[in-house]
Amino acid sequence: MARRPTNLRNDAMTKKQLEDLERNLSMLSPIMVQEKYKQLADRCRFLELPTPRVMQELVAAWKVLWKWRR
């Protein structure tokens, strides 16, 4: 049975930090946000177990891109 590593750090962003990140991303151009999203997706793909902060940043970038799609 696989065991989860016990030395993971919890570097999750607070709600305020997450809102600031989404606001800052929404001020960038769509091309820059797409690049940021690709970089974050690569980090999640190649890390053995991505940290909560990386996942939050990925979701924030995805939300901004999705809002622009409408």
DOPATI-15739 format. One record per residue: y, z, x of N, C-alpha, C in turn; residue number from 0; chain; residue in three letters. Coordinates in nm, 3 decimals. Layout:
REM residues N
<<Y Z X> <Y Z X> <Y Z X> NUM "A" "ALA">;
...
***
This chain:
REM residues 70
<<-0.117 0.000 0.084> <0.000 0.000 0.000> <0.124 0.000 0.089> 0 "A" "MET">;
<<0.222 -0.082 0.053> <0.345 -0.091 0.131> <0.432 0.032 0.106> 1 "A" "ALA">;
<<0.497 0.074 0.212> <0.585 0.190 0.202> <0.728 0.147 0.225> 2 "A" "ARG">;
<<0.818 0.204 0.150> <0.960 0.176 0.168> <1.011 0.249 0.291> 3 "A" "ARG">;
<<1.097 0.183 0.366> <1.156 0.253 0.481> <1.241 0.371 0.435> 4 "A" "PRO">;
<<1.236 0.478 0.509> <1.309 0.599 0.471> <1.445 0.607 0.539> 5 "A" "THR">;
<<1.472 0.517 0.632> <1.598 0.525 0.706> <1.704 0.429 0.653> 6 "A" "ASN">;
<<1.698 0.394 0.527> <1.798 0.306 0.468> <1.928 0.381 0.444> 7 "A" "LEU">;
<<2.040 0.317 0.474> <2.168 0.382 0.450> <2.221 0.336 0.314> 8 "A" "ARG">;
<<2.285 0.425 0.246> <2.343 0.392 0.117> <2.492 0.365 0.138> 9 "A" "ASN">;
<<2.525 0.238 0.153> <2.664 0.202 0.177> <2.723 0.129 0.056> 10 "A" "ASP">;
<<2.681 0.170 -0.061> <2.727 0.105 -0.183> <2.877 0.126 -0.202> 11 "A" "ALA">;
<<2.941 0.024 -0.262> <3.085 0.033 -0.288> <3.109 0.112 -0.416> 12 "A" "MET">;
<<3.226 0.172 -0.423> <3.265 0.239 -0.546> <3.311 0.134 -0.647> 13 "A" "THR">;
<<3.330 0.176 -0.770> <3.374 0.084 -0.875> <3.511 0.024 -0.841> 14 "A" "LYS">;
<<3.600 0.104 -0.787> <3.733 0.057 -0.749> <3.724 -0.047 -0.637> 15 "A" "LYS">;
<<3.642 -0.021 -0.537> <3.625 -0.116 -0.427> <3.567 -0.248 -0.478> 16 "A" "GLN">;
<<3.474 -0.239 -0.570> <3.411 -0.358 -0.627> <3.511 -0.440 -0.707> 17 "A" "LEU">;
<<3.596 -0.373 -0.785> <3.700 -0.444 -0.860> <3.798 -0.511 -0.766> 18 "A" "GLU">;
<<3.835 -0.443 -0.658> <3.926 -0.501 -0.559> <3.864 -0.625 -0.493> 19 "A" "ASP">;
<<3.736 -0.617 -0.464> <3.667 -0.730 -0.403> <3.668 -0.851 -0.497> 20 "A" "LEU">;
<<3.635 -0.828 -0.624> <3.635 -0.938 -0.721> <3.775 -0.998 -0.736> 21 "A" "GLU">;
<<3.877 -0.914 -0.738> <4.015 -0.962 -0.750> <4.053 -1.044 -0.628> 22 "A" "ARG">;
<<4.017 -0.996 -0.509> <4.048 -1.069 -0.386> <3.974 -1.203 -0.381> 23 "A" "ASN">;
<<3.850 -1.204 -0.425> <3.774 -1.329 -0.426> <3.834 -1.429 -0.524> 24 "A" "LEU">;
<<3.883 -1.378 -0.637> <3.938 -1.469 -0.737> <4.069 -1.533 -0.690> 25 "A" "SER">;
<<4.133 -1.477 -0.588> <4.257 -1.534 -0.534> <4.229 -1.643 -0.430> 26 "A" "MET">;
<<4.105 -1.652 -0.384> <4.070 -1.754 -0.286> <4.041 -1.887 -0.355> 27 "A" "LEU">;
<<4.030 -1.991 -0.277> <3.995 -2.121 -0.333> <3.845 -2.122 -0.367> 28 "A" "SER">;
<<3.805 -2.207 -0.461> <3.663 -2.214 -0.497> <3.573 -2.249 -0.378> 29 "A" "PRO">;
<<3.621 -2.333 -0.289> <3.541 -2.370 -0.171> <3.516 -2.248 -0.082> 30 "A" "ILE">;
<<3.618 -2.166 -0.064> <3.604 -2.048 0.020> <3.508 -1.947 -0.043> 31 "A" "MET">;
<<3.514 -1.934 -0.175> <3.424 -1.840 -0.243> <3.280 -1.892 -0.236> 32 "A" "VAL">;
<<3.262 -2.023 -0.248> <3.128 -2.080 -0.235> <3.072 -2.054 -0.095> 33 "A" "GLN">;
<<3.154 -2.069 0.007> <3.110 -2.041 0.144> <3.071 -1.894 0.160> 34 "A" "GLU">;
<<3.154 -1.807 0.105> <3.124 -1.662 0.111> <2.992 -1.633 0.041> 35 "A" "LYS">;
<<2.971 -1.696 -0.075> <2.847 -1.676 -0.150> <2.727 -1.724 -0.067> 36 "A" "TYR">;
<<2.739 -1.840 -0.003> <2.629 -1.892 0.078> <2.598 -1.799 0.195> 37 "A" "LYS">;
<<2.703 -1.746 0.259> <2.683 -1.653 0.370> <2.611 -1.526 0.324> 38 "A" "GLN">;
<<2.654 -1.474 0.210> <2.591 -1.352 0.157> <2.447 -1.380 0.114> 39 "A" "LEU">;
<<2.421 -1.496 0.056> <2.285 -1.530 0.016> <2.195 -1.541 0.138> 40 "A" "ALA">;
<<2.246 -1.597 0.246> <2.168 -1.605 0.370> <2.140 -1.466 0.426> 41 "A" "ASP">;
<<2.239 -1.378 0.419> <2.217 -1.241 0.467> <2.109 -1.172 0.385> 42 "A" "ARG">;
<<2.108 -1.194 0.254> <2.006 -1.132 0.169> <1.869 -1.193 0.196> 43 "A" "CYS">;
<<1.868 -1.321 0.225> <1.742 -1.392 0.246> <1.676 -1.350 0.376> 44 "A" "ARG">;
<<1.756 -1.331 0.481> <1.699 -1.308 0.613> <1.687 -1.161 0.651> 45 "A" "PHE">;
<<1.751 -1.074 0.576> <1.732 -0.931 0.601> <1.600 -0.890 0.537> 46 "A" "LEU">;
<<1.533 -0.797 0.599> <1.407 -0.751 0.543> <1.427 -0.685 0.407> 47 "A" "GLU">;
<<1.526 -0.600 0.400> <1.562 -0.535 0.274> <1.714 -0.522 0.272> 48 "A" "LEU">;
<<1.784 -0.606 0.193> <1.930 -0.603 0.196> <1.986 -0.469 0.148> 49 "A" "PRO">;
<<2.100 -0.434 0.202> <2.164 -0.308 0.165> <2.232 -0.324 0.029> 50 "A" "THR">;
<<2.260 -0.214 -0.038> <2.327 -0.222 -0.168> <2.464 -0.290 -0.159> 51 "A" "PRO">;
<<2.536 -0.271 -0.049> <2.669 -0.332 -0.034> <2.659 -0.485 -0.030> 52 "A" "ARG">;
<<2.561 -0.538 0.043> <2.544 -0.683 0.051> <2.510 -0.739 -0.086> 53 "A" "VAL">;
<<2.426 -0.669 -0.159> <2.390 -0.716 -0.293> <2.511 -0.712 -0.387> 54 "A" "MET">;
<<2.592 -0.607 -0.376> <2.712 -0.598 -0.460> <2.810 -0.711 -0.429> 55 "A" "GLN">;
<<2.827 -0.742 -0.300> <2.917 -0.850 -0.262> <2.865 -0.985 -0.313> 56 "A" "GLU">;
<<2.735 -1.005 -0.306> <2.674 -1.129 -0.355> <2.697 -1.145 -0.505> 57 "A" "LEU">;
<<2.674 -1.039 -0.580> <2.693 -1.044 -0.725> <2.839 -1.064 -0.760> 58 "A" "VAL">;
<<2.930 -1.002 -0.686> <3.074 -1.019 -0.713> <3.115 -1.164 -0.690> 59 "A" "ALA">;
<<3.067 -1.225 -0.582> <3.100 -1.366 -0.556> <3.041 -1.455 -0.666> 60 "A" "ALA">;
<<2.920 -1.424 -0.707> <2.856 -1.503 -0.813> <2.935 -1.492 -0.944> 61 "A" "TRP">;
<<2.982 -1.372 -0.976> <3.061 -1.352 -1.099> <3.189 -1.434 -1.097> 62 "A" "LYS">;
<<3.257 -1.436 -0.983> <3.381 -1.512 -0.972> <3.352 -1.661 -0.990> 63 "A" "VAL">;
<<3.248 -1.709 -0.924> <3.212 -1.851 -0.938> <3.174 -1.884 -1.082> 64 "A" "LEU">;
<<3.104 -1.793 -1.147> <3.060 -1.817 -1.285> <3.180 -1.821 -1.380> 65 "A" "TRP">;
<<3.277 -1.734 -1.360> <3.396 -1.734 -1.445> <3.474 -1.863 -1.431> 66 "A" "LYS">;
<<3.478 -1.920 -1.309> <3.549 -2.045 -1.288> <3.475 -2.163 -1.350> 67 "A" "TRP">;
<<3.346 -2.150 -1.370> <3.264 -2.259 -1.423> <3.299 -2.288 -1.567> 68 "A" "ARG">;
<<3.339 -2.187 -1.642> <3.369 -2.205 -1.784> <3.491 -2.286 -1.808> 69 "A" "ARG">;
***
